[in-house]
Amino acid sequence: MSKLLESVDQRTQLVGENRLELLLFRLGGRQLFALNVFKIQEVVPVPKLTELPHHNPVVCGVTHLRGQTIAVIDLSAAIGRRPLSDRSQGKLIVTEYNLSVQAFLVTSVERIVNLNWELIMPPPSGTGRSHYLTAITRLEDDIVEILDVERVLADISPYDATVSESVLDMKLVEQARARGLKVLLVDDSSTAVGQATQTISSLGVDVISVGDGLKAITQLRRWAAEEPETLAALAAVVTDAEMPEMDGYRLTYEIRRNAALQHLFVILHTSLSGSFNRALVEKVGCDRFLSKFQPDELAQVVQERVREVV
């Protein structure tokens, strides 16, 4: 238990400081890629893998690690590059996303860096919609590409964003539509935005989406100053945690310190899962913490909020 509490403390020290730690790695070339350390359980040499019949072509197989069987994904192939040729010499990055554990096969792991989110930028607008990036940053002379793991996992096993009939309250849906209620959705992953928008829209609530916390706090301040009726119709802010320029933790902090915004209901909706939820909620002052992507749970929380405001 003491090790768990120590780990919680180490992770939450960065929360609210608009900082992150990135694990840098390569996929068989000079290009540096990165994943947020928050999502990583460990890095291990490649063990013996067991192939599965009729598996997705980017899944190398499965392995048994620390009491559980996990899928191993060739990350190079998963983002549209050539599959890694020598799997035995690589490394596995074991991660937890959206309440599931999986390992990504990479060529080599470089190091961990600690950066300010202000140095993390969205991908250039000319890159189109087919890339697998949520952000980029520069380290010395290298461009580092931060991968959209939610899209990678959704390509392998698509998520269902449909709300169960037993959860959906149709009377509440009509009341939400009649009131013109809105949710501000803050997320840098186009995959996550599409999923959450489908779920929330089915509740009769309009969704306004922005790609990072800086855009969100700028929008909220503008509504407070110029469009108070829009702010009054805002049932909730649903925000991701890790985003370029300003993360969801810092966004929540900025909301809570603004007298015109501090009443807002903030849902931290993140692919981070596991034992750290309570510590994170307490640290940043959000109202609820939800792990992606569970449409029924998101719908239940949003409907609870709708009941409070209609």
C-alpha positions in Angstrom: 0.0 0.0 0.0 2.8 2.4 0.8 4.3 1.9 -2.7 0.9 2.6 -4.2 0.5 5.9 -2.3 4.0 6.9 -3.2 3.2 6.3 -6.9 0.0 8.3 -6.6 1.9 11.2 -5.0 4.6 11.1 -7.7 2.0 11.2 -10.5 -0.2 13.9 -8.9 2.7 16.3 -8.3 2.5 17.3 -12.0 -1.3 17.7 -11.9 -2.4 21.3 -12.1 1.1 22.5 -13.0 0.4 22.2 -16.8 3.4 19.8 -17.1 3.7 16.3 -18.4 6.3 13.5 -18.7 6.9 11.8 -22.1 8.5 8.5 -22.8 10.5 8.8 -26.0 10.9 5.8 -28.4 11.6 4.9 -32.0 9.9 2.7 -34.5 12.8 1.5 -36.7 14.1 4.9 -37.9 15.4 8.3 -36.8 11.9 9.7 -36.0 11.2 10.1 -32.3 7.7 9.3 -31.0 6.3 9.7 -27.5 3.6 8.5 -25.1 2.5 10.2 -21.9 4.1 8.4 -18.9 0.8 8.7 -17.0 -0.5 5.8 -19.2 2.5 3.5 -19.0 2.8 0.7 -16.5 6.3 -0.6 -17.4 8.8 -1.2 -20.3 10.1 -4.8 -20.7 12.1 -6.8 -23.2 10.0 -8.7 -25.8 9.0 -12.0 -24.3 7.8 -15.0 -26.2 4.6 -14.2 -28.0 1.7 -16.5 -28.8 0.0 -15.9 -32.1 -3.8 -15.9 -32.3 -5.9 -17.3 -35.2 -7.7 -14.6 -37.3 -6.2 -11.8 -35.4 -6.0 -8.2 -36.5 -2.8 -7.9 -38.7 -1.2 -5.2 -36.4 -1.6 -7.5 -33.3 1.6 -9.6 -33.0 0.1 -12.0 -30.6 -0.4 -12.2 -26.8 1.8 -12.6 -23.8 1.3 -13.5 -20.2 2.7 -10.7 -17.9 2.2 -10.3 -14.2 -0.8 -12.5 -13.9 -2.7 -11.3 -17.0 -2.8 -12.0 -20.7 -2.3 -8.9 -22.8 -2.4 -8.2 -26.5 0.9 -7.0 -28.2 0.5 -4.4 -30.9 3.1 -3.6 -33.5 2.8 0.2 -33.1 4.7 0.9 -36.4 2.2 -1.1 -38.4 -0.8 0.3 -36.4 0.0 3.8 -37.5 0.4 2.9 -41.1 4.2 2.4 -41.3 6.1 -0.7 -42.2 5.8 -3.5 -39.6 8.9 -3.9 -37.3 11.2 -6.5 -38.9 13.1 -7.8 -35.9 10.5 -8.1 -33.1 12.8 -10.1 -30.8 15.2 -7.2 -30.3 12.5 -4.6 -29.5 10.8 -3.4 -26.3 7.3 -3.6 -25.1 5.7 -0.5 -23.6 2.9 -1.8 -21.4 0.1 0.7 -21.1 -3.4 1.1 -19.6 -5.9 3.0 -21.7 -9.7 3.1 -21.3 -9.7 0.4 -18.6 -7.7 -2.1 -20.8 -4.1 -3.1 -20.6 -2.1 -3.7 -23.8 1.5 -3.6 -24.9 3.0 -1.7 -27.8 6.0 -3.2 -29.6 8.7 -0.6 -30.5 12.2 -0.7 -31.7 13.9 1.1 -28.8 13.1 3.3 -25.8 15.2 6.4 -25.4 14.4 8.3 -22.2 11.8 10.2 -20.2 11.5 14.0 -20.5 9.5 16.5 -18.4 7.9 19.3 -20.4 5.5 22.2 -20.0 2.2 21.6 -22.0 2.7 25.1 -23.5 5.6 23.5 -25.5 3.2 20.8 -26.9 1.6 21.9 -30.1 -1.3 20.5 -32.2 -0.2 18.9 -35.5 0.1 21.4 -38.4 -3.3 22.1 -40.0 -2.0 20.9 -43.4 -1.4 17.3 -42.2 -5.0 16.3 -42.9 -7.2 13.9 -40.9 -5.4 10.6 -41.7 -2.5 11.0 -39.3 -2.2 9.3 -35.9 -0.9 12.3 -34.0 -2.4 14.3 -31.2 0.5 16.7 -30.8 4.1 17.5 -31.7 6.9 19.1 -29.8 10.6 19.9 -30.4 13.5 18.6 -28.4 16.8 20.2 -29.4 17.0 19.5 -33.1 14.3 16.7 -33.2 10.6 16.9 -33.8 8.8 14.5 -31.5 5.4 13.1 -32.6 3.0 12.3 -29.8 0.7 9.5 -30.9 -3.1 9.3 -30.7 -3.4 6.0 -29.0 -7.2 6.3 -28.7 -7.4 6.2 -32.5 -4.9 3.3 -32.7 -7.0 1.2 -30.3 -10.3 2.3 -31.9 -9.0 1.1 -35.3 -8.2 -2.3 -33.8 -11.4 -2.7 -31.8 -14.0 0.0 -32.6 -15.8 1.5 -29.6 -19.6 1.6 -29.5 -20.8 5.0 -28.5 -24.5 4.0 -28.3 -26.3 4.6 -25.0 -28.3 1.7 -23.7 -32.1 2.1 -23.8 -32.2 1.3 -20.0 -30.0 4.3 -19.4 -31.6 6.8 -21.8 -34.4 8.9 -20.2 -36.4 10.2 -23.1 -38.4 12.7 -21.1 -35.1 14.2 -20.0 -33.9 14.2 -23.6 -36.9 16.4 -24.6 -36.4 18.7 -21.6 -32.7 19.2 -22.5 -33.7 20.0 -26.1 -36.3 22.4 -25.0 -33.9 24.3 -22.7 -31.2 24.3 -25.4 -28.7 22.8 -23.0 -25.1 22.5 -24.1 -21.8 20.7 -23.2 -18.4 22.1 -23.9 -16.3 19.1 -25.0 -12.5 19.6 -24.7 -10.3 16.9 -26.3 -7.4 16.8 -28.8 -8.3 13.3 -30.2 -10.7 13.4 -33.1 -11.6 9.8 -32.3 -12.5 10.7 -28.7 -14.5 13.8 -29.9 -16.5 11.7 -32.3 -17.3 9.1 -29.7 -18.3 11.5 -26.9 -20.3 13.7 -29.3 -22.4 10.8 -30.5 -23.1 9.8 -26.9 -23.9 13.3 -25.5 -25.9 14.4 -28.6 -28.2 11.4 -28.0 -29.2 13.0 -24.7 -30.7 16.0 -26.4 -27.7 18.1 -25.5 -25.8 20.3 -28.0 -22.0 19.7 -28.1 -19.5 22.4 -28.7 -16.0 21.0 -29.1 -12.5 22.5 -28.9 -9.1 20.9 -29.1 -7.3 22.0 -25.9 -7.7 23.6 -22.6 -6.4 27.0 -23.7 -9.1 27.3 -26.4 -11.7 26.1 -23.8 -10.8 28.7 -21.2 -10.7 31.4 -23.8 -14.1 30.4 -25.1 -15.6 30.3 -21.5 -14.2 33.7 -20.7 -15.7 35.2 -23.9 -19.1 33.7 -23.1 -18.9 35.1 -19.6 -18.2 38.6 -20.9 -20.2 38.6 -24.1 -22.7 35.7 -24.2 -24.0 35.1 -20.6 -27.0 33.2 -22.1 -24.7 30.6 -23.6 -22.8 30.2 -20.4 -26.2 29.8 -18.5 -27.1 27.0 -20.9 -23.9 25.1 -20.3 -24.8 22.0 -18.4 -21.2 20.7 -18.1 -17.6 21.0 -19.3 -16.3 17.5 -20.3 -12.6 17.6 -20.6 -9.7 15.3 -21.5 -6.7 15.4 -19.2 -3.7 15.4 -21.6 -3.9 18.1 -24.3 -1.5 20.5 -26.1 -1.0 24.0 -24.8 -3.1 23.6 -21.7 -4.1 20.3 -20.1 -7.5 19.4 -18.5 -6.1 19.8 -15.0 -4.9 23.3 -15.6 -8.2 24.1 -17.3 -10.1 23.0 -14.2 -7.8 25.1 -12.0 -8.5 28.2 -14.3 -12.2 27.6 -14.1 -12.2 27.3 -10.3 -10.2 30.5 -9.8 -12.6 32.6 -12.1 -15.6 34.0 -10.2 -17.8 33.9 -13.3 -16.9 30.3 -14.1 -16.2 28.6 -10.8 -19.8 27.2 -10.6 -19.4 25.1 -13.8 -19.7 21.4 -13.5 -16.5 19.8 -14.8 -16.2 16.2 -15.8 -12.6 14.9 -16.3 -13.1 12.3 -19.1 -9.8 10.6 -19.7 -8.2 7.4 -20.9 -6.3 7.3 -17.6 -7.7 4.6 -15.4 -6.7 2.5 -12.5 -6.0 3.5 -8.9 -5.3 7.2 -9.3 -8.8 8.6 -9.9 -9.6 9.7 -6.4 -6.3 11.4 -6.0 -6.7 13.2 -9.3 -10.2 14.4 -8.5 -9.1 15.8 -5.1 -6.0 17.5 -6.6 -7.7 19.4 -9.4 -11.2 20.0 -8.0 -13.2 18.5 -10.8 -16.8 17.3 -10.0 -16.5 13.8 -11.6 -13.8 11.6 -13.0 -14.8 9.1 -15.8 -12.5 6.7 -17.7 -13.0 6.5 -21.4 -14.8 5.2 -23.2 -18.0 4.0 -21.4 -21.0 5.6 -23.1 -23.5 4.5 -20.4 -21.4 6.0 -17.6 -20.9 9.3 -19.5 -24.6 9.4 -20.3 -25.6 8.8 -16.7 -23.4 11.6 -15.3 -24.6 14.1 -18.0 -28.2 13.1 -17.4 -27.7 13.6 -13.6 -26.5 17.1 -14.4 -29.4 17.8 -16.8 -31.8 16.9 -14.0 -30.2 19.5 -11.8 -30.6 22.3 -14.3 -33.9 21.7 -16.1 
